[in-house]
Amino acid sequence: MKILLPYLKAVVEGAVPEGPTLRDSLNEMDRISKDPNMGLDPKLRHYLQMRSYSKALDWLNGNGVEK
């Protein structure tokens, strides 16, 4: 789900001029997390729905986040 990376980075690390805004990032992540056709891993969907954006970013980066 590399589509999520710029949005997660904007929220976790801070928005940059050439990237998405904080508002756009939050809206897009909400949309993606609610879309059953996106095929999100259940753990990633859980992180997004619970707004655990740091954990979601770690999970995408392969850092093996545990509960």
C-alpha positions as CSV (number, residue, x, y, z in Angstrom):
1,M,0.0,0.0,0.0
2,K,2.6,2.5,-1.0
3,I,-0.3,4.9,-1.9
4,L,-0.5,5.6,1.9
5,L,3.1,6.5,2.5
6,P,2.9,10.2,1.5
7,Y,-0.2,10.7,3.6
8,L,1.2,8.9,6.7
9,K,4.5,10.8,6.4
10,A,2.6,14.1,6.2
11,V,0.8,13.3,9.5
12,V,3.6,11.6,11.4
13,E,6.6,13.6,10.2
14,G,4.9,16.8,9.1
15,A,3.6,18.1,5.8
16,V,6.0,19.5,3.3
17,P,5.3,22.0,0.6
18,E,5.6,19.5,-2.3
19,G,3.4,16.9,-0.5
20,P,-0.2,16.5,0.6
21,T,-1.6,18.8,3.2
22,L,-2.5,17.5,6.7
23,R,-6.2,17.8,5.9
24,D,-5.9,16.0,2.6
25,S,-3.9,13.3,4.2
26,L,-6.4,12.6,7.0
27,N,-9.3,12.6,4.5
28,E,-7.6,10.3,2.1
29,M,-6.5,7.8,4.8
30,D,-10.1,7.8,6.2
31,R,-11.4,7.1,2.7
32,I,-8.9,4.3,2.1
33,S,-9.5,2.7,5.4
34,K,-13.2,2.5,4.8
35,D,-13.0,1.2,1.2
36,P,-13.3,-2.6,1.1
37,N,-12.0,-2.7,-2.4
38,M,-8.6,-1.4,-1.3
39,G,-7.6,-4.8,0.0
40,L,-5.9,-3.5,3.1
41,D,-4.3,-6.0,5.5
42,P,-6.5,-6.2,8.6
43,K,-3.8,-5.0,10.9
44,L,-3.1,-1.9,8.7
45,R,-6.8,-1.2,8.5
46,H,-7.0,-1.4,12.3
47,Y,-4.1,1.1,12.7
48,L,-5.7,3.5,10.3
49,Q,-9.2,3.2,11.8
50,M,-7.8,3.7,15.3
51,R,-5.7,6.7,14.0
52,S,-2.4,5.0,15.0
53,Y,-0.6,6.6,12.2
54,S,2.9,6.0,13.6
55,K,2.2,2.3,13.9
56,A,0.7,2.2,10.4
57,L,3.8,3.8,9.0
58,D,6.1,1.4,10.9
59,W,4.0,-1.5,9.7
60,L,4.3,-0.3,6.1
61,N,8.1,0.1,6.5
62,G,8.3,-3.5,7.7
63,N,9.3,-2.7,11.3
64,G,7.0,-5.4,12.7
65,V,4.9,-3.3,15.1
66,E,3.4,-5.3,17.9
67,K,0.4,-4.3,20.1
